[in-house]
Amino acid sequence: MNRKSRFGRRSFMKKSAAGVIGAGIAAGSGWAQTAQEEKQAPLKIKEYRTLGRTGFKVSDIGAGSIMDEGVLSAALDAGVNYIDTAEEYPGHHKVVANVMKDRDRKSVFISTKLIVEEDKSKEGFLKRARKCLEELNMEYVDCLMMHSAETVESLSTEGFHGAMDELKAEGRIRYVGVSNHGSFWFKDSEETMGKVLLAAAEDGRFDVFLLAYNFLQMDQAEEVLKAASKKNIGTALMKTTPVALYHSIKSSVERMEKEGKEIDPFYTEGVKRYQDKYDRAQGFLKKYNLQNPKEIKAAAVKFVLSNPDVSTVTCLAKTYEDMEGFLRLSGTKLTKPDQAKLDAYREGCGELYCRHACGECEPQCPHGVPVNTIMRYHHYFTAQGREKEAMLKYANIPGVKADVCGSCNGPCESACPYNVPIQGKLILAHTQLTMP
């Protein structure tokens, strides 16, 4: 652990023990709180919710793929007791194993995930599930999910359910879940997140859902959340803070220019269209004093926490400061000023965000570009700091990638109901995700 990490953890633990958050630190973090609120707010989870039919009381703030052992450990010390992981998160099982080594296993709900691959046999799923358990160094996981189920048909994969039944009988898993990121291939674009998860609710064999839900992407998710509540299915959220990534993309272009790299003319035009939309949003940002994106981030988390059908919100924290910001939001609800900020952001900046699991534009692509998947990998790269993983995933996409977008007339953009400059974003994504 380096000096900066030691200092960050020491600061975090001091605040957690004393229950006092200094105004100076809060101002630096950008998580909007008054000085009086900070003095009264211990770094502890303040609300626990029942995770559907599992009966487990999970913290309203959960942990996603946090790769820093110190940060994850500090989160658990503060009362976080839901961890989401997956076989596809490189090295994360080991992080969780190390953090959980000397802790009460029964006090934390741990969920991992398996993708439905070409080998759909029961034996194949059993082998991979046991490998997960070995990597986690655990006798059991609380929930084993079907990772990113893309179609209704995939929900009925016999090998998966056969393996789950056997693992349950062995006491190696307790519950079964499913996650959804939207469709992968353009030909399956009608299989939206809503369609797949509503079918999963009717299926009856899934106890927990992991889905995308935020203030810019509500309709499908809210329908799923209501259906899950009626069926007593637990719900965990991802992609809850859709803050525009313009600065990251702009800096990438500037870096390429500085390094003398050739930039495709259409690439430049794509950036220009994206910049035009961003520039038009500046009036809204100034009007509502939304210059700090972390203010929107805090309001966005409050938005999803205000939905009673939500069990837990999985958060990605790279630093102790990030974790502090999330913990301060535990037990909070959306206020009228918060709602006003989100409304303004939606009106002024909503066109800058490509909706996760949307897929509306994919049927119009003449080349069959998996838009939804590429945008998800680009989100990993730009927003989550998972650069190497995102580049590897992009490289492993079979068939057509976004390199064909530069010579296209862009029917995807005209098909987008949210007016996202998606063609330009795809070209940017291709440039950033392509390995040198």
Buried (B, 14 or more C-beta within 10 A) or exposed (E): EEEEBEEBBEBBBEBBEEEBBBBEBBBEBBBBBEEEBBEEBBBBBBBBBEBBEBEBBBBBBBBBBBBBBBBBBBBBBBBBBBBBBBBBBBEBBBBBBEBBEEEEEEEBBBBBBBBBEEEEBBEBBBEBBBEBBEBBEBEBBBBBBBBBBBBBEBBEBEBBBBBBBBBBEEEBBBBBBBBBBBBBBBEBBEBBBBBBBBBBBEBEBBBBBBBBBBBBBBEBBBBBBBBBBEBEBBBBBBBBBBBBBBEBBBEBBEEBEEEEEEEBEBBEBBBEBBBEBBEEBEEBBEEBEBEBBBBBBBBBBBBBBBBEBBBBBBBBBEBBBBBBBBBBBBBBEBEEEBBEBBEBBBEBBBBBBBBBBBBBBBBBBEBEBBBBBBBBBBBBBBBBEBEEBBBBBBEEBEEBBBBBBBEBEBBBBEBBEBEBBBBBBBBBBBBBBEEE
